[in-house]
Amino acid sequence: MPPNRHENEVISNGDHYPAADAVPPPPTDKKLFTPGPMGVSLTTKQAMLRDVGSRDVEFVNIVRFIRQRLLQVAGKMIDLPACYFVDAMSSFGAVPLDLIGGCVDFMVSSANKCIEGVPGFAYTICRTDRLLSYKGVARSLTLDLVEQYLGLEKDGQFRFTPPTHVILAFCQALCELEQEGGVQGRAKRYQANHKVLQHGMAALGFKELLDETHDGYIVTSYRFPDHPAFSFEDFYSRLNEKGQAIHPKKGTKADSFRVATIGHLFPEDMQHLLHCIQEVCADMGIPLPMKQFPKKSPGKQLLNLF
């Protein structure tokens, strides 16, 4: 049965556009201090605001550009007898990776994370001979990397409908990565973010979960304050209301929370987050700086930082 025209008048003014009173104003973006998804630049978002066919020559050329640029970011590979697989989901694009010295055969990462595209697809950079050696053994039709690689090499096409808008945004994100100075330039900003967060949280009395031997600039875990008024759910909600989104769950079995310093964030964003944390703690009745509490060792438990 066709839809009732009168029932749909609330969402259409007859010109194929939503009625003005049916479209809510766009909300203000929150700052995302989470391991993913990450915040992205306005220009990366704007790159998605047009339609392009997945078989258009323009789109095929964009995919070709992305594939070439990813290889430039990754460097070259060499042939060795062993096979090595690297999960670079939260590091590729901001943490230098020596594919040659590391003897990497397969590396996987995401459109989001340190490249600062939007979520929507993953990719792998691998040695062609290694990849082709697995032809015919894929346990998935849609995730058959060998057949997808052969298709791209043949005519530049995806085997199934690709997320065109996400790929347009990823192309823009790669250009912005190069403009920032590549991996080294991106790492420099993330390191600056981490330095501001690390020094600021220490001044407030927060203790890091790991010691300096495990220090990194992607995400940092902090122990829950040893104060009876502290509730992580309340702490998270109050920060979120201020437009500051940290990871909503604990990262390990230890009572701790995570703050990421990657994505479209800058040192001034970290300063504002610290200011909001001060306000939230004051509202919760937690005096700052907090008293130092005994250091606890994480022992041999597996720490899931990402």
BAVEX-468398 format. One line per field, with one value per residue: residue number from 1; residue in three letters; x, y, z of N, C-alpha, C in turn. Coordinates in steps of 0.1 Angstrom, whole numbers. Each point is the difference from the previous one (the first is absolute). Layout:
// BAVEX-468398
i <- NUM,...
aa <- Ala,...
n_u <- X,...
n_v <- Y,...
n_w <- Z,...
ca_u <- X,...
ca_v <- Y,...
ca_w <- Z,...
c_u <- X,...
c_v <- Y,...
c_w <- Z,...
// end
This chain:
// BAVEX-468398
i <- 1,2,3,4,5,6,7,8,9,10,11,12,13,14,15,16,17,18,19,20,21,22,23,24,25,26,27,28,29,30,31,32,33,34,35,36,37,38,39,40,41,42,43,44,45,46,47,48,49,50,51,52,53,54,55,56,57,58,59,60,61,62,63,64,65,66,67,68,69,70,71,72,73,74,75,76,77,78,79,80,81,82,83,84,85,86,87,88,89,90,91,92,93,94,95,96,97,98,99,100,101,102,103,104,105,106,107,108,109,110,111,112,113,114,115,116,117,118,119,120,121,122,123,124,125,126,127,128,129,130,131,132,133,134,135,136,137,138,139,140,141,142,143,144,145,146,147,148,149,150,151,152,153,154,155,156,157,158,159,160,161,162,163,164,165,166,167,168,169,170,171,172,173,174,175,176,177,178,179,180,181,182,183,184,185,186,187,188,189,190,191,192,193,194,195,196,197,198,199,200,201,202,203,204,205,206,207,208,209,210,211,212,213,214,215,216,217,218,219,220,221,222,223,224,225,226,227,228,229,230,231,232,233,234,235,236,237,238,239,240,241,242,243,244,245,246,247,248,249,250,251,252,253,254,255,256,257,258,259,260,261,262,263,264,265,266,267,268,269,270,271,272,273,274,275,276,277,278,279,280,281,282,283,284,285,286,287,288,289,290,291,292,293,294,295,296,297,298,299,300,301,302,303,304,305,306
aa <- Met,Pro,Pro,Asn,Arg,His,Glu,Asn,Glu,Val,Ile,Ser,Asn,Gly,Asp,His,Tyr,Pro,Ala,Ala,Asp,Ala,Val,Pro,Pro,Pro,Pro,Thr,Asp,Lys,Lys,Leu,Phe,Thr,Pro,Gly,Pro,Met,Gly,Val,Ser,Leu,Thr,Thr,Lys,Gln,Ala,Met,Leu,Arg,Asp,Val,Gly,Ser,Arg,Asp,Val,Glu,Phe,Val,Asn,Ile,Val,Arg,Phe,Ile,Arg,Gln,Arg,Leu,Leu,Gln,Val,Ala,Gly,Lys,Met,Ile,Asp,Leu,Pro,Ala,Cys,Tyr,Phe,Val,Asp,Ala,Met,Ser,Ser,Phe,Gly,Ala,Val,Pro,Leu,Asp,Leu,Ile,Gly,Gly,Cys,Val,Asp,Phe,Met,Val,Ser,Ser,Ala,Asn,Lys,Cys,Ile,Glu,Gly,Val,Pro,Gly,Phe,Ala,Tyr,Thr,Ile,Cys,Arg,Thr,Asp,Arg,Leu,Leu,Ser,Tyr,Lys,Gly,Val,Ala,Arg,Ser,Leu,Thr,Leu,Asp,Leu,Val,Glu,Gln,Tyr,Leu,Gly,Leu,Glu,Lys,Asp,Gly,Gln,Phe,Arg,Phe,Thr,Pro,Pro,Thr,His,Val,Ile,Leu,Ala,Phe,Cys,Gln,Ala,Leu,Cys,Glu,Leu,Glu,Gln,Glu,Gly,Gly,Val,Gln,Gly,Arg,Ala,Lys,Arg,Tyr,Gln,Ala,Asn,His,Lys,Val,Leu,Gln,His,Gly,Met,Ala,Ala,Leu,Gly,Phe,Lys,Glu,Leu,Leu,Asp,Glu,Thr,His,Asp,Gly,Tyr,Ile,Val,Thr,Ser,Tyr,Arg,Phe,Pro,Asp,His,Pro,Ala,Phe,Ser,Phe,Glu,Asp,Phe,Tyr,Ser,Arg,Leu,Asn,Glu,Lys,Gly,Gln,Ala,Ile,His,Pro,Lys,Lys,Gly,Thr,Lys,Ala,Asp,Ser,Phe,Arg,Val,Ala,Thr,Ile,Gly,His,Leu,Phe,Pro,Glu,Asp,Met,Gln,His,Leu,Leu,His,Cys,Ile,Gln,Glu,Val,Cys,Ala,Asp,Met,Gly,Ile,Pro,Leu,Pro,Met,Lys,Gln,Phe,Pro,Lys,Lys,Ser,Pro,Gly,Lys,Gln,Leu,Leu,Asn,Leu,Phe
n_u <- 9,-3,10,-6,-4,-12,2,4,-10,1,3,-10,6,1,11,-4,-3,5,-12,0,-12,4,9,4,3,11,2,5,11,2,9,6,1,-6,3,-13,-8,8,2,-6,8,-4,11,4,-8,4,11,-8,-1,3,-8,6,-1,-2,-6,-2,5,-7,-10,1,1,-11,-6,3,-4,-10,-1,3,-9,-8,3,-2,-11,-2,5,12,-2,5,7,-7,6,1,-12,0,-9,-3,-6,-2,-10,6,8,-5,10,4,1,13,-1,10,-6,11,3,-13,4,-8,-9,-8,-6,-8,-9,-5,-11,-5,1,12,-6,-9,-3,-11,-6,3,14,6,13,6,12,3,8,0,13,1,-5,7,9,-9,1,-13,6,-5,-4,2,-12,-6,7,-2,11,2,-12,-1,12,-3,-12,6,9,-11,-9,7,-8,-10,1,-2,-12,10,5,-6,-9,1,1,-10,-5,3,-4,-9,-2,3,-8,-8,1,1,-11,-3,6,-11,5,11,-7,-7,11,6,-11,-1,13,-2,-10,7,9,-10,-6,12,6,-11,-1,14,-2,-10,10,-3,-1,11,-7,7,12,11,3,-12,7,-11,-2,-5,1,-5,3,-10,6,-11,-5,9,-12,-7,3,11,-7,5,-11,1,13,-3,-11,7,11,-8,-7,12,-4,4,2,2,9,-12,11,2,13,0,4,10,-3,-3,3,-4,10,-5,12,-8,-1,-10,10,0,12,-6,-2,13,4,-9,4,12,-4,-5,11,6,-8,2,13,0,-7,9,6,8,7,5,13,-2,-3,13,-3,2,11,-9,6,-1,12,-4,-10,-7,7,-13,11,-3
n_v <- -12,10,8,4,7,0,-13,1,8,-7,-10,6,10,-12,5,-12,10,-4,0,13,-1,-8,10,-7,10,1,-11,5,-1,-13,3,-8,-3,-7,-13,3,6,5,12,6,4,12,2,-9,6,12,-8,-3,13,-11,-3,-12,-4,-12,1,12,5,11,-8,-6,13,4,-11,3,12,-5,-9,9,9,-10,-4,13,0,-12,4,-6,-12,-9,-9,-6,-11,7,-2,14,0,13,1,9,-5,1,-3,-6,8,-5,-13,4,-6,-8,0,6,8,2,-2,10,-10,1,11,1,9,12,3,-3,2,-4,-6,-2,-11,-3,-6,-12,0,-12,0,-7,1,-6,-10,4,-5,6,11,-1,-2,9,1,2,6,11,2,11,1,8,-8,-4,2,-13,-4,7,-5,-12,3,5,-10,-7,6,-1,-11,3,-11,8,5,9,3,4,4,-12,-5,8,-2,-13,3,8,-10,-8,9,0,-13,1,8,-9,-7,-7,-12,5,7,-11,-8,10,1,-13,1,11,-7,-11,9,7,-11,-6,11,2,-13,0,13,-6,-8,-1,-13,-1,-8,4,-5,8,-13,3,11,6,4,-12,-8,6,-10,4,-2,-7,12,0,2,0,13,-8,3,-10,-7,5,-3,-11,-2,5,-8,-10,4,1,-10,-7,-8,-6,-10,-5,-8,-9,3,-3,-10,8,7,2,12,1,7,1,1,-9,1,7,-3,11,5,10,-10,-4,13,1,-11,4,11,-7,-7,11,5,-11,0,13,-2,-9,11,-1,2,11,-4,-12,-6,-2,-10,-11,-1,-4,-12,1,-4,-12,8,-5,10,1,7,-9
n_w <- 0,-9,4,11,-11,5,3,-13,0,12,-9,-8,-7,-6,5,7,7,12,5,0,4,-9,-3,10,8,-7,7,11,-8,5,9,-8,13,-10,2,-1,-8,-9,5,-10,-9,0,-6,10,9,-5,0,11,-2,-7,-10,0,-13,5,-12,5,-11,5,4,-12,-5,7,-3,-13,2,6,-9,-9,5,2,-12,-3,7,-6,-11,-2,-6,8,-7,9,5,11,5,-1,10,-4,12,-9,6,11,-10,-10,-5,12,-1,-1,-12,4,-12,-4,9,0,-13,-3,0,11,-3,11,-5,4,-7,12,13,-1,-10,10,-6,-6,10,-4,1,-2,1,-10,5,-11,2,-13,0,12,-5,-11,9,4,-13,2,11,-5,12,-7,-5,9,8,-13,7,-3,0,12,4,-5,6,11,-1,-2,8,12,-1,9,7,10,1,-3,11,-11,8,6,-12,-3,12,-2,-13,5,8,-10,-7,10,-1,-13,0,9,-10,-4,1,-3,-9,-4,1,-5,-7,-2,-2,-7,-6,-2,-3,-7,-5,-3,-4,-7,-4,-2,-5,-6,0,-13,3,-8,-7,-10,2,1,3,3,1,-4,-13,0,11,11,8,7,12,4,3,9,-4,11,-4,-3,-10,-7,2,12,2,-6,7,11,-3,-3,11,2,-8,11,-11,11,1,-3,-3,10,0,13,7,-1,11,-13,-5,-12,-4,-12,-7,-7,-13,-4,8,7,3,-7,-8,2,-2,-9,-4,3,-6,-9,0,1,-9,-7,3,-3,-11,-1,4,-11,11,-6,-1,-5,11,2,-7,8,-5,-10,0,-13,5,-2,5,-10,-5,-1,-6,-10
ca_u <- -9,9,-1,-10,7,-2,8,14,2,8,14,3,-7,-3,12,10,8,-8,-6,9,-4,3,14,6,13,11,6,14,9,7,14,1,12,-2,9,-7,5,8,-4,6,0,-12,2,-2,-14,-5,3,-10,-13,-3,-2,8,-2,12,6,5,14,6,1,10,13,2,4,14,8,0,8,14,4,2,13,10,1,5,13,1,2,10,-4,6,-7,-11,-11,-3,-12,1,-12,4,-13,1,13,5,-2,5,12,8,0,10,-5,12,7,-10,-3,-14,-6,-13,-3,-14,-4,-13,-2,0,12,11,-1,-10,-11,-12,-2,-7,6,13,9,13,11,6,9,-8,2,-6,-15,-5,2,-12,-11,-9,-2,-8,-12,-11,-1,2,13,11,10,7,-9,-2,12,0,-9,5,10,-6,-8,-2,-13,-3,-9,-13,-1,9,-5,6,1,11,12,3,5,13,9,3,8,13,6,2,11,12,2,5,13,0,0,8,-7,-12,5,4,-12,-5,9,-3,-13,3,8,-9,-9,8,4,-12,-6,8,-1,-12,1,-4,12,-1,0,13,11,6,6,-11,-6,-4,-8,-12,-10,6,-9,1,-7,-10,4,-3,-9,-13,-10,2,-8,4,-12,-4,11,-1,-12,2,9,-7,-9,9,5,13,-3,10,-6,-10,1,13,8,6,-6,4,-9,7,-7,9,-1,8,6,1,-11,1,2,12,3,-10,-12,4,-1,-14,-4,5,-8,-13,2,1,-14,-8,4,-5,-15,-1,5,13,10,12,4,-4,11,6,-4,10,1,-3,5,-10,4,1,-12,0,-6,-6,0,-7
ca_v <- 12,12,8,11,13,10,-4,3,15,6,-1,4,12,-1,2,-10,4,0,13,7,-2,-15,-3,6,7,-9,2,4,-12,-2,-4,-14,-5,-14,-7,-1,8,12,12,3,14,5,-2,-14,-2,6,-8,-9,6,-1,-14,-4,-14,-8,-4,12,1,8,-8,-10,7,3,-13,-3,10,-4,-12,4,8,-9,-7,10,1,-12,-3,-13,-12,-9,-14,-8,-13,0,9,8,8,11,7,14,7,13,6,3,14,9,-7,-5,-14,-4,-12,-7,-5,-8,-12,-1,-6,5,10,4,12,5,13,9,0,11,7,10,-1,-4,-15,-5,-12,-4,-3,-7,3,-13,-5,-6,-14,-7,1,-9,-14,-4,-1,-12,-6,9,-5,10,5,14,5,-7,11,-3,4,14,5,-3,8,13,0,-2,11,10,-1,-8,-11,4,15,6,12,11,12,-2,0,14,6,-6,6,13,-2,-3,12,8,-6,4,15,1,-4,-15,-7,8,12,-4,-5,12,6,-9,0,13,-2,-9,7,9,-8,-7,10,6,-10,-2,11,-2,-11,-13,-9,-8,-14,-6,8,7,-9,-4,13,2,12,-3,1,-1,-5,6,-7,7,7,-7,9,-6,7,-2,-11,2,3,14,7,-1,7,14,5,-1,11,11,-2,-6,-14,-10,-13,-2,-12,-3,-7,-12,-5,10,11,11,5,3,13,0,12,0,5,15,7,9,2,8,-9,-7,9,2,-13,0,10,-7,-10,8,5,-12,-5,10,-2,-13,1,-6,11,-2,-13,-11,-6,-11,-13,-10,-5,-14,-6,-7,-14,-6,0,6,14,4,14,6
ca_w <- 0,-1,12,0,-3,11,11,-2,-2,10,-3,-13,-4,-14,-8,3,11,12,4,9,14,3,1,12,-3,3,13,1,1,12,-1,2,6,1,-9,-13,-12,3,-6,-13,-4,-8,-14,-3,0,-12,-12,-2,-3,-14,-5,-11,-3,3,-12,-7,-2,11,12,-2,1,14,6,-4,7,14,1,-1,12,12,-2,3,14,6,-5,-8,7,-5,0,11,0,10,-3,12,-1,9,2,2,0,8,-1,-14,-3,10,6,-11,-1,-10,-6,-4,12,8,-8,0,-12,0,9,-2,7,-2,-6,11,8,-2,-13,2,-9,7,0,-12,-7,4,-11,3,-8,1,-11,-10,-1,12,-1,-11,4,7,-9,1,13,8,6,-1,-14,-1,6,-7,-3,-12,-11,-1,-6,-14,-6,-1,-10,-13,-5,10,5,11,-3,5,2,11,7,-8,8,9,-7,-4,12,2,-9,6,13,-4,-4,12,7,-7,3,14,1,0,12,10,3,8,12,7,6,10,11,7,7,11,9,8,9,11,11,6,8,11,9,6,9,-6,-2,-12,2,-4,3,-11,-9,-10,-4,-14,-2,-7,10,13,10,13,11,7,12,13,8,1,-8,-15,-8,-14,-8,2,-6,-15,-4,2,-11,-13,-1,-3,-13,1,0,2,-2,10,8,5,-10,5,12,10,0,-7,-12,-11,-7,-12,-4,-15,-7,-3,12,1,14,6,4,12,11,3,6,13,7,2,11,13,3,3,13,10,1,6,14,1,1,-9,-5,8,8,-7,6,-3,-14,-1,-12,-8,-1,-13,-8,-13,1,-13,-1,-12
c_u <- 9,-2,-11,8,-1,8,15,3,9,15,4,-8,-3,11,11,10,-8,-5,9,-3,2,14,6,13,12,6,14,8,6,14,1,14,0,10,-7,-15,6,-7,7,-2,-13,2,-1,-15,-6,2,-11,-13,-2,-1,9,-2,12,7,4,15,6,2,11,14,3,5,15,10,1,10,15,5,2,14,12,1,6,14,0,2,11,-5,8,-9,-12,-11,-4,-13,0,-14,4,-13,1,13,4,-4,5,12,8,1,10,-4,12,7,-8,-4,-15,-5,-14,-2,-14,-2,-13,0,0,13,10,0,-11,-11,-12,-2,-7,6,14,8,12,11,9,9,-9,1,-6,-16,-5,2,-12,-12,-8,-2,-8,-12,-12,0,2,13,12,9,7,-9,-2,13,0,-10,5,11,-5,-7,-2,-13,0,-9,-14,-1,8,-7,6,3,12,13,4,6,14,10,4,8,14,8,4,12,13,3,5,14,2,0,7,-7,-12,4,4,-12,-6,9,-2,-13,3,8,-8,-8,8,3,-12,-7,8,-1,-14,0,-4,12,-3,0,13,12,6,6,-11,-7,-2,-8,-13,-12,6,-11,3,-8,-11,5,-4,-8,-14,-11,1,-8,4,-12,-4,11,-1,-12,1,9,-8,-9,8,6,13,-2,12,-6,-9,1,15,8,6,-8,3,-10,7,-8,10,-2,9,4,2,-13,2,0,13,3,-10,-13,3,-1,-15,-5,4,-8,-14,1,1,-14,-9,4,-5,-15,-3,5,13,11,12,11,-3,13,6,-4,10,0,-2,5,-10,3,2,-13,1,-7,-5,-2,-8,-14
c_v <- 12,8,11,13,10,-3,4,15,6,-1,4,12,-1,1,-9,4,0,14,7,-3,-15,-3,7,7,-10,2,4,-12,0,-3,-15,-4,-15,-7,-2,0,13,12,3,15,4,-4,-15,-3,5,-8,-11,6,1,-14,-3,-15,-9,-5,12,1,8,-8,-11,6,3,-13,-3,10,-5,-12,4,8,-9,-7,10,2,-12,-3,-13,-12,-9,-15,-8,-13,0,10,7,9,10,7,14,9,13,7,4,14,9,-6,-6,-15,-4,-14,-9,-6,-9,-12,-2,-5,6,11,5,12,4,14,11,0,11,6,11,1,-4,-15,-5,-12,-1,-3,-8,4,-13,-3,-8,-15,-8,0,-10,-15,-6,0,-13,-5,10,-7,9,5,15,5,-8,10,-3,4,15,7,-2,9,15,1,0,12,11,0,-8,-12,2,15,5,12,13,13,-1,0,14,7,-5,6,14,-1,-3,12,9,-6,4,15,2,-4,-15,-6,8,12,-3,-4,12,7,-9,-1,13,-1,-8,7,9,-8,-6,10,6,-10,-2,11,-1,-12,-13,-8,-9,-15,-7,9,6,-9,-5,13,0,12,-2,1,-3,-4,6,-8,9,8,-9,10,-5,7,-3,-12,2,4,15,9,1,9,15,6,0,12,13,-1,-7,-15,-9,-14,-4,-13,-1,-7,-13,-5,10,11,12,4,5,14,-1,14,1,5,15,8,7,3,9,-8,-8,9,2,-13,1,10,-6,-11,7,3,-12,-6,9,-3,-14,0,-7,11,-3,10,-11,-5,-12,-13,-11,-5,-15,-5,-7,-15,-5,-1,7,14,3,15,6,-6
c_w <- 0,13,-2,-2,12,12,-1,-2,11,-3,-14,-3,-15,-10,3,11,13,3,11,14,4,2,12,-3,3,14,0,1,14,-3,4,5,1,-10,-14,2,4,-6,-13,-3,-8,-14,-4,0,-12,-12,-3,-5,-15,-4,-12,-2,3,-12,-9,-1,11,12,-1,2,15,8,-3,8,15,1,-2,12,12,-1,3,15,7,-4,-7,9,-7,2,11,1,10,-4,12,-3,11,1,3,0,6,-1,-14,-3,10,8,-11,1,-11,-5,-4,12,8,-7,0,-13,-2,11,-2,9,-4,-6,11,7,-5,-14,1,-11,9,0,-12,-7,6,-12,5,-10,1,-12,-10,0,11,-1,-11,4,8,-9,1,13,9,5,-1,-15,0,5,-6,-5,-14,-12,-1,-6,-15,-7,-2,-10,-14,-6,10,7,13,-4,4,3,11,7,-6,8,10,-7,-5,12,3,-9,5,12,-4,-5,12,8,-6,3,14,2,0,14,11,5,9,14,9,7,11,12,9,8,13,11,9,9,11,11,7,10,13,10,8,10,-6,-3,-13,4,-2,4,-13,-10,-11,-5,-15,-2,-8,10,14,10,14,10,5,12,13,9,0,-9,-15,-5,-14,-9,2,-6,-15,-5,1,-11,-13,-1,-3,-14,-1,2,2,-2,11,8,5,-11,4,12,11,-1,-6,-12,-10,-6,-12,-4,-15,-6,-2,14,1,15,8,4,12,12,4,7,15,9,3,11,13,4,5,14,11,3,7,15,2,-1,-9,5,10,8,-8,7,-5,-15,0,-13,-8,-1,-14,-8,-13,0,-14,0,-11,-1
// end
